[in-house]
Amino acid sequence: MGSSITFSIITPVYNREDCIENCISTVLNQSFTDFELIIVNDGSNDKTLEKIQLMCPLDKKIRLITYDENKGANFARNRAIEQAKGDYIIFLDSDDGFSSDQSLREINQKIQSNPGFEHYLFLVSDRLNDKGLPDYVSEFKYKDWLSGKVSGDFAHVVKTRILKKFLFIETFRIYESLSWLRLLKNIDSQLFIPTMVVKRDRERSDSVSNEYRLISRKARINEYKYFQMYIDMYWKDYEYYGITNMLMPQVYKTVLIGISLREFDNNRKLIALRDSRKMNLLKAFNNQLFSFVISSSISLKSIINRFL
């Protein structure tokens, strides 16, 4: 077995006064100690910063970066990546925590036993019984992610030098898939290890995951812009692998969102991606009259569900 690996654990945080102490504690309680914890306070206006500052003296491994203005998780992660000194980076959300005091030791041991990869994927608690994942060590390729063979969240452990080269795209506060796919495309393969190392909380009403819901005009605008960028970055890869059909449901959904936003000109570019019955129907709907029909989030969701 080789020498010990060092880890940079990155935790962006915004208004998590109720759980940030628990997150930090699960890191400080690790039996494996070759790590640094970089916490980025992203403009919190509750008692989050105060609670972090009280815990900082407990361990010199804690490094705090703080900003007055909230700029989103992608911005916060990037500022931490730029300062990371460990061999590998692990992302730990502020409302999550390591599942036991052995998590880092297990990660270290698994990497030592399976060397040669720049990106490792470990299980998170809410995927522990996920039948879509193999129950053995497996190698994933870029095409697997595009095709949907592999999807969802993992505990990512990535070589620091790679993440410094491919920082998160800061155009959006969320929509991390844009950045992850770019990273996956530039790494030969990822090694999935079915060991649960992170306990997650995704039931919070203020969870970042909930920002994906189309509950406001702002959310629809962001969803529309995100998918336009996604098409620009990855459509040719879907064509190369002959799997553009995997992307079409999202194309249909995005065109409908565009109609609700009256993005008729931009929609024509999406409609031109493929000649099909559904596309011809959307082409007919791509007008101001139909935009009134689906202007509300309720009617938009209903029509998307029926159309798909």
N, C-alpha and C positions, 0 to 999 in steps of 0.2 A: 504494500500500500504506500502511496506517495506521501509527500508532505501535506500538512493541513492546508485547506482552502480558506481564504478570507472572504467574508461576505459584507456587502453594503445593503442594509435593509432600508428601503425608502418608503416613508409614510407621509403622503400629502394629507392635510387636515383642514377642514373648514367647519366651524361651529359643531364640534363634537365633544362638548364639555361633559356629556353623560357617559362617554365610552373611551375617550382617549387614554385615560389612566390604565384601563384594563389592557388596551392594545400595547402600550409601552411595557406594562408589567410582564406580559407574555414573552416579550423579547428579553427583558433583563433577567428573567428566570431561567433562561436557557442554560443547559449544562455545557454546551459548546460555546466557547467565549471568543473565538476569533471573528469578531464582527464589529461593525459600526452601525448605529441607527441614525439615519438622517431624517429628521422631521421637518416638513415644510408647512409652516402655518400660513395658509393662503387667505389672509385677510379676515380671520375670524373676529366676530364682534360680540361673542359671548365670553365665557370664562375659560375657553380652550387654552389660550396662550398662557394664562396665569397658571393653569394646572400643569402644563408642560414645563414651565419654568421652575415649578416646585420640584419636579422629578429630575430635572437635568443634573443637579448636584449628586444624585444617587449613583451615577455611573459616568465616567469620562468618555464612554463610548457614544453617548448621545450628542449629536450635533444638531443644533436648531437654526433653521433659516426662517425668517419671518418677513411677511409683506403686509402692508397696510390695506392693499386693495385685493379683492378676490378676483383671480384671473382664471380659475379652473384647474382641474386635476392635471391636464396635459402640461400646462405651464409649470405647475409645481413639480411634477415628476422630472421635467427637463432640468430645472435648476438644481435638483438633487443629483441627477445623473452627472451633470457637469462637474460636481465636486466629489463624486464617489471615488474611493480609493481601493475597494475590495476587488478580488478576482472576479466575483460574480455579484450581480444585483438581484435582490428579491424584492418584489413589490408587496407591501402589506397595507391594505386599506385601514383607515383609522377606526372603522367600526368592526374590524375583524381582529384576529389574533392567532398566534401559533396554537395548534391543537394540544400540545403537551410541551413539557420542558425538554423533551428529546428531539423536537422537530428539526432544529438546525443540525444536530448530530446525525440524524437519519439522512438529511439532505447531503451532508458531507460524505457520509459513508456510501450512499448510492452513487454519487458522482465519482468517487474514488474507485468503486467497483465497476463502473460503466464509463470509462474515460473516452475522450475524443470528440465530445459534442460541445457546441457553443450555446445550446439552448436546451434546458431540461424542463419538463412539465410534470408537476406533482398534483395529486388530488386535493380538492377543497371539500369541506364537509357536506355541502349541498349537492355534491355529485358522487357521494360515497356509494350509492346503489344505482348509479346510472348504467343501465343495460347497454347503452350505446358505446360504452368504453370497454376496451379489452381489460381483462383481469391479470394481464402479464405485461412485462416490459416490452414496449413496441416503439418502432421507429415511424415517425410521421413525415410526409413530404408536403411541399407547397401545394401540389394538386389536390391532396386530401382535404386541405382547408377550403380551396376554391369550390370543390365538388360537394362540400357539406358532409363528407365522410367523417371529418373531424370538425367539431364546433364547440362553442361554449367556453366557459372560463376555467382556468387552471391556476395553480400557483406557479408562476413563471420564474425560472432561475436562469439568468442570461449573462453571458460573458460581458463584463463592463465595457471593454473596448468596442464591442459590437454596438451596444446601446449608445455609446458616445458618438458613434458614426451615424446611427439612425435614430435621432431624437423623435419624440412624439410630435405629431403635427398640431400646431397650436391654433390653427384656424378655427377649430371647434373646442368647446370646453369638454365635450365627451366624444363619442364616436371613435373609440380607440382602434376599431378594426382597420381603419385606414392605415394606421401606423404599424399595427401588428402584422398585417399582410405584407407591407413593404419589408419589414424585418424578415418574415418567414421566406419571402421570395429570395432574399439575399443570403440565407443560410441553407446549406445543403439539406439538412434534416434536423428534426427535433426528437429527443428521446423522452417518451412518456413512461413514467414510473408510477404504478398504481398504489402509492403510499400517501395516505392523507396527512398533510402537515399544517393546514390552515383551517381554522373554524371561522365560517363567514356568517354575517347577518345581512340578509337581503329583504327583510320584512319591514324595515324602517320606512316611514312615509317620506322621509327626506333623503333616502338612498339615491346616489348618483344614477343607479340603474333606472329609477323612476322617471328620469328626465327624458327617456326615449318615448314616453307616451305622448300621443298627439292630442294633448289637452288644451292647447292654446295655439294661436296663430304663430307666435314666436317658435314654438316647437315644430310646427309644420314647415316653417321657413328653413329652420336648421336641418330638418330631415331632408328637405328638397335639395338644399345646397350640398349636403353631405353626399347624397347619392350621385349628384352630378360629378363631384370630384372622384367618387368611387369608380364611375364609368370611365372617366378620363384616365385613371391610373391602372385599371385592371381589366377592362373589356377585352383588350387584345390578348391577354393571358387566357381568358375564358375561350376566346376563339381558337387559340393555339391548341388547347387541350380538347376542343370540340364539345364544350359543356356550357355553351351560352344559354341553353334551355334552363340551367340551374338558376340563372339570374333573372329570367323573365318575370316571375311573380313580383319581384321587387321593382322591376321596370314598370309594370302595370300600376302597382301601388303608387310609385313616384309620379307617374303621369297624372293620376287622379288627384294627388296632392297638388301638383302643379296647376291643374284646372281650378281647384278651389282657391289657389293664390293668384289666378289669372296670369300664369307664366306661359302664355300660349306659344310665344316664339321659341323659348327654351324647350318646351315640350315637343316641338316638331323635330328637334334633334334626337330626342329619345324615341319618338315614334318611328323615325327613319332607321332605327337599329334593326328592325325586322318587319317583314311583310307577313301579317297573319290576320286571321279573322278578328281577334281581340284588338289588335293594333288598329285595324281599319275602323272598328267601333270607337276606339278612343280618339281616333282622328276626327270622327264625326262629332264626338262630345267636346273636343278641344275648342270651346267657344265661350263667350261671355254669358250666354243664356244658361248653359248647363252649370257654369260656375256658381250661379245663384242657388242652384239645387243642392250643391254640396259645400256651401260656404261654412256651415257649422260643423264642429268636430263630431257631433253625434251622427249627422247624416253622412259625413265623409266616411266614418268608420263602418257604417252600415253598408254603404255602396262598395267599399273596398272588400268587405267580407263576402258580399254577394258576387262581386266580379271575379274574385280569385277562387 
